[in-house]
Amino acid sequence: MEELSDMIIAKLIDKQKDLDEIFLEQLEATNVPVEINKKLNPKDELLVNIGLSYIKLDELVELEKYNEASLYRTKINMLKEKIKDF
């Protein structure tokens, strides 16, 4: 089950990256001067993933889906351990 949730999150992140690229291309086409940091560093990516996982965890707890919520809690703990390496 955890592998499935990891695969889903990875696909969502990939899709978001694609959408971000499209957005930036469209933004550049408007010729509006905007400064955007296009690439997050690995630590910031981990922080974003932790934040998104907390949001999903809260949603699942509210829906009383405790088994799924525990998977997100485990994922959050793993991400927190990874961030200690930075």
C-alpha positions in Angstrom: 0.0 0.0 0.0 2.9 2.3 0.8 4.5 1.6 -2.6 1.2 2.6 -4.2 1.0 5.9 -2.4 4.6 6.6 -3.2 3.9 5.9 -6.9 0.8 8.1 -6.9 2.7 11.0 -5.2 5.6 10.6 -7.7 3.2 10.8 -10.6 1.5 13.9 -9.1 4.9 15.6 -8.6 5.8 14.8 -12.3 2.5 16.1 -13.5 2.9 19.3 -11.4 6.3 19.8 -12.9 4.9 19.5 -16.4 2.1 22.0 -15.5 4.7 24.4 -14.0 6.7 24.3 -17.2 3.6 25.1 -19.3 2.7 27.9 -16.9 6.2 29.4 -17.1 6.1 29.2 -20.9 2.8 31.0 -21.0 4.0 33.6 -18.5 7.1 34.3 -20.5 4.9 34.7 -23.6 3.1 37.6 -21.9 6.4 39.6 -21.7 5.6 40.6 -18.1 8.8 40.9 -16.1 8.6 38.3 -13.4 11.4 36.6 -11.5 10.8 33.0 -10.7 13.0 30.4 -9.2 12.3 27.6 -11.7 14.0 24.7 -9.8 13.7 23.9 -6.2 16.7 22.5 -4.4 16.4 19.0 -3.0 15.8 20.2 0.5 13.0 22.5 -0.6 11.4 19.6 -2.5 11.5 17.5 0.7 9.8 20.4 2.6 7.1 20.7 0.0 6.5 17.0 0.1 6.3 17.0 3.9 3.8 19.9 3.7 1.6 18.1 1.1 1.8 14.9 3.1 0.5 16.7 6.2 -2.4 18.1 4.2 -3.3 14.7 3.0 -2.9 13.2 6.4 -5.3 15.8 7.9 -7.8 15.0 5.2 -7.7 11.3 5.8 -8.0 11.7 9.6 -11.0 14.0 9.0 -12.6 11.2 6.8 -11.7 8.7 9.5 -9.5 6.7 7.1 -7.0 5.9 9.8 -5.1 3.1 7.9 -4.4 5.3 5.0 -3.5 8.2 7.4 -0.9 6.0 9.1 0.8 5.4 5.8 1.1 9.2 5.3 2.4 9.5 8.9 5.1 6.9 8.0 5.9 8.8 4.8 6.2 12.1 6.8 8.6 10.5 9.3 10.7 9.1 6.5 10.9 12.5 4.8 11.8 14.1 8.1 14.7 11.7 8.4 15.9 12.5 4.9 15.8 16.2 5.6 18.2 15.7 8.5 20.9 14.8 5.9 20.9 18.4 4.7 
